[in-house]
Amino acid sequence: MKLAALNEASREEFVAALGPVFEHSPWIAGEAWAARPFTSVEEVFEAMTAAIAAAEDDMKLALIRAHPDLAGKAARAGALTEHSTREQQGVGLDRLSDEEFERFHRLNAAYRERFGFPFIVAVRLHTKDSILDAFEQRLANDAPAEMEEALRNIGLIGRFRLLDLLRD
């Protein structure tokens, strides 16, 4: 969809077009709709991230929890969103050896146990090895810092997805 069409779109059309930008969280697009008209993709992104920033902590946590585990069972079962599938495939998480899969599984479990939500990283900025390194490093964070880091990465992921959908 073009920016001009988004500016003219009904709330329902806007949410249908941009709802998938943030994993299973179309409410973000719904909130951003009210900020129209937009003169750039960056303004759309700013409106969407402003909606996240203004959300209550329980909504932020729900946004984080809407994300799948990296290289998890959902990925192996083909149950990820189109965006997540492409992103994980792009870094080779769909082609892990049994040993690599086991390491991801172990780290996902440790991370969920420690923080109560999945590990989130903007995989487009990483390699398989740097993701594993980030897992190890971030397990040392405290919960508030890690929630902030998860939301920061969600913003990066959202920016990439939005740019895929809209070009100025």
Beta strands, then each sheet from edge to edge (+ up, - down):
end
